[in-house]
Amino acid sequence: MAILKSVGDFFALDIGTNAVRVVQLSQSGQDTWNLVHYGYAPVDNKTTASDSPEARRRLGEIIMTAIGQSGIKLRDVVIGLPSQKTFTTVIDVPTMSEADLKSTIKYQIDQYIPMSVDEAKVDWKPLGQSLHDPKQQEVLLTSTAKSYAEDRLEFIESLGLNVIAAEPDPIAMIRSLLPRTITDARLIVDMGELSTDIAITFGDSPRLVRTIPVGLSSLLKAIVQNLNVQEDQARQFVLKFGLAPDRLDGQVLHALESTLDNFTSELTKSVKFFQTRYASTTVGGILLAGYASSIPRFGEYVSAKTDVRTEAANPWQKVRVSQADQQQLLPIMHEFATVVGLAQRSGS
């Protein structure tokens, strides 16, 4: 799934809220890769959020620093598009050949995307027979504003790079986080600094994609307000003690309960929506990534609230990483779901 199609050797670039990440992989077998190079450079979220010339210049420097430190020499790059800037949905259309679908879907797109077709860059991918109507087939549709896509491409290419593909972050994360052996439905939860990307998959394809406006910063804000501490101390509380009821007399858990209840309520709504659409398909588990996988006892809390079992997802599960690189990556490994997924496109 891409806004543009990629070919040949490339590396992946993820411009996140709090860091720039780059990864180059080499394929070593079916759904198996070796880590060739990686880079990581922290960035202030005010820099990534701003469109000012100074912020862009600074962001460009940080991107080139991450690439330079990684050892990547390639110029061809696949980039992620943040979920807040993209729209993804699954639609039903009558079963037909891919050639017929290609010629007809362009006339139907405007009824599904939240903007004029003339102002959008759109891509689609057939998913096969509908899971709830055998006479229909499902199609994954993704779009982004043409102005945003062109602006992002122009910015990256101004750094001397050649953008060969752009893909929504939630689509990329599925590639790295979903284990090979999963055949039933899974809810993938990737919590970032400002928001959380979620996707419910069946087989290896997304059937529901959305973003919840709750991230690590929402948790920190709740702790700062309720426990009257500074943000850096709140961050330490969350990442060190997590939701353990026996740490700090359970104060962290108590301070976060309202925010977490809203968060898990959104997960439950997503599961119910999926199971209403696909009545015969049960969500068999929740895969946690990003901060959702690194906050102690977070999985237990989500499992208790949603009544669905949870486990931590590993974005590196299909990648061979040397012992030395594992040691270097250890504190930040959970942040690489999107960029590893982008790098696993294998030129297709």
N, C-alpha and C positions, 0 to 999 in steps of 0.2 A: 504494500500500500504506500503510495508516494504521490506527492504533488508533482514531482518530476521523477523521471526514471534514471536509475543509476547503472553504470557499467564499469567494469575494470576494477583496478585497485583503488582504494579510497580509505580515508579515516573518518571517524565520527566526531562531531562537535555538539556538545550540549551546553548552551548558555543558561545556566540555572539562576535562581534568585540569589544564592549565596556563594556560588562557585562556577568556574568554567571547567569543564571536563572534556578531555580528548582521549580517544582510544583507537588503536589500530590493531586489528586481528588478522590472522591468517587461518584459512579453513584447513583442518587436518583430517576431516572425515565427514560423514553424514551428521549434521547438527553438532559438530565438534570443532572447536577453534583453539588456537594458541594465542596467548597475549604477546604481541610484538612490541608495542609501545603504549604508554599511557601518560597523561599529564593532568595536573590539578592545580588550579590557582584560585584562591578565595577572592570574592568580589563583594563590595558593599551593595545591598539591595537598592540603595538610592541611585547607584550608577546604572544598574540594569533597568530600573524603572523610568529613567529620564531619557528624553529625546534631544537634550541639549548637545551642541557640538562638543563641548568639553567632556560630557559624560560619554559620548560616543568615542572620542579620542582615547579616553581612559580605558573603556571597555575593549577597544581594539588592541591597546597595549597589553592588557591582561590576557586576551586570547592568544596573542603572539608569544607571550611569556610561557603560557601553558604548552603551546606547540613546541617552542624552542627547548624547554626543559624536558619534554617527552622524548626527543630524538626523532620525531616524525619528520620525514623529508618529502612526503607526498603533498601535492597541491589540491588533488581532487578530494572533496569533502561532502559528507552527508550531514545535514543539520536537522535538529529537532525543532518543531514548532510548538510553543507552549499551549496547553489545553485551553487556556483562557482566550487564545486567539484562533482557535479552530472549532469546528462543529462536526460531530461524528454521529451518524445514526445508521440503523439497519432498516431497510425497507423491503416490502414484499412486492414482487412483480410476477406476471404470468411466466411460466416456464417456457424458455425459448433458447435458441442457439446463442452463443456469445456474440456472433456477428450481428444477429438481429437485435440483441440487447444493446450493442454498441450504437446501432443506428437509431434506436428508439429512446434510449434513456435520456439523451440530451434534451428531449422535449418534455421530460417529466421532472427534471431536477428542480426547477423553480418552485414546485409545490412542497419540496422537502427541506430546502435550506433557508436560513433566516436572513437572506439578503438577495438582492437582484443577481441573476446569473451573470449579467454583464460586469458586475463588480466583484465577482467571486472567482477563485481558482478552485476547481472541483476535480476530485478523482473518485473512482469507484472500483469495487472488486466483487465479482460474484462469489457467494459463499456456498452455493449448492441448494439442494431442495430445502424448502422451508421446514422447520421443525414442528410447525403446528398446522400446516396446510399442504398436503402432497401435490396439489395442483399449482402451487406457487414456488418461486425460488427467492432466496434472500440475497440482497445486495448490500454491501457495506459502502456507505457514502460518506465522504469527508470533504470539508471545504474550509477555505480561509479567505479573508478579504484580499483581493488582488493587490490593493495598495500596500497592505502589510507585507505580503509575500515578496513583492517587488522591492520594497524598501529594505527588507531583511537580506535579500539576495545581493542587492547593490552594496550594502554595508559589508557583508562578508567578502565579496569579491574585491572591494576596495583595499582589502588587506593582502591581496595577491593570491587569493584562494579561488578555486573553481568549484562552485556548488553544483553537484550532479544529482542531488536528490534532497527533498525536504519532506519530513514525515511528522505527523502529530505525535507528541510525546507518549500519550497513552497507548498508541498502536505499537510503538517501539518497545515499550516496557514489557508488553505481553511476550515478545520474542525471547527476552532474557529471563523473565521470571517464571514462565509456565514450564513445569517439568515435562520431559519427553513422554512420560508414561501416562499422563492425565488424559482420560477419554470422556469424563463426565464434565459437568459445569463447575467452574470455580469463580469466586469473587477475588479479584486482585486489588489490593489497597496499597498505594504508594504515597506515603505522606511526605510532603516537602515542607519548606519553611513557611509558605503562605497559604497553601491549599493542598488538597489531596486528590490525586487522580485515581479513579476506580474504573474497573472494567469487569464485566461478567463474561466469561468465555465458555464456549462449548466446542470440544475438539481443540483446535489450535486457533480458533477465530473469535473475535469479540462479537457479542450479541447485544451488549449494552455498554455504553461509554459515557461517563459523566465526571464532573469535577465538584468536589465539596469545598466550600470556602473556609475550611478549617485546616490549619497546619500547625507546625511547632510554635510559631509566633502566637497563635491563639491560646495555646496552653500556657506559654510564658506570661502573656497578658493577664490571664486569670490568676496565676500565682502571684504576680506583682501586686494585683489589686487586693487579693484575699489574704495574702500573708505579709503584705507590706515590706517586700524585699526588693532589691535592685534586680534588673533584668539578667545580669550575668550570674547572680546567685540563683535566680529562678531556673535558668538553663541548667545549672549544675544539679539542682534538686530533681528536675525532670529526668535528665539523662543518667543520673547516678542512682537515685532512689525509685524513680518511676512511680508505679501505682501500688507499691507494696504497702499494705495496711499496717505493717509492724515497723515501718521506718518513719522517723520524725513524728511518731504518734499518729500516723495516718493523715497528717495535715495536708500533704501534697495531694493525695487521693481526694480528700474532702474538698480542697480548693478547686479541683478540676471537674468535679462530678457533673455540674450543670453543662459545661462545655462538652464533656465526653458523652453525656446523655444525648445531646443534640447530634453529635457526630455518629454515634451508633444507631440513632434513630434513622439517619439518612441511609446507612448501610442496610438496615432492615427494610426500609421503603424500596430500595433498589432490588433486593432479593425478592420481595413480594411482587414488584412490577414484572420482573423476569419470570417468576413462576406463574403469574397470571397469563402472560403471553405464551409461555411454554409449559402448559399444565402438566405434561408428562415428564418434565425434566427437573430434577432436584439439584440445587446448589450443594455440592458435596464437601465444600471446605472453603476457607478464606486464607489467601496467601498474603502475608504482610511484608511490606518492603519500605525502604526509606526509614524515616524516624519511627514509623509504626512497628518496625522490626527491632529497633534498638532501644526503645523505652522499656525498662524492666516491667514485667507483668502486664504489659499492654494487651498482649494476645489473650491472656486469661480473662481480662476485663471484657474485650470484644466478644469472645466466645460465650461468656455468661449472659451478655446483653442480647446477642443475636440468636443464641441457641444453635450456632454453627461452629464446628471445630475450626481452630486456627493453627497456622504454622508459619514460621519465618520463611520467606522466599529468599533464595540466593541468586543474585543477578549473574554470578560467575560460575554457575553450576555446569555450564557447557563449555567453559574456557579453561584450558590448562595454564596455570599461573605458577611461575617459579617460586621457590621458597623465599628467596630474597624479596621478590615483588609482593608476595603475600604479607610479609612483615611490614613493608612500607605502606601497603594499602589498608591494613587492618582497621585503623580508626575511621576510615572513610568508605570502606567497601560497600556499605549499604546505600551509598548515594549514587551508585553507578548504573542503576537499572535502565534508564533511558539511553545513555550513551553506549552501553554495551549492546543493547537491543538495536540501536542504529548501526553499529559496527557489524552486527550479525546478518545484515541484509544480503551478504554474499554476492553483491553485484547484480542482484535480480531486480 
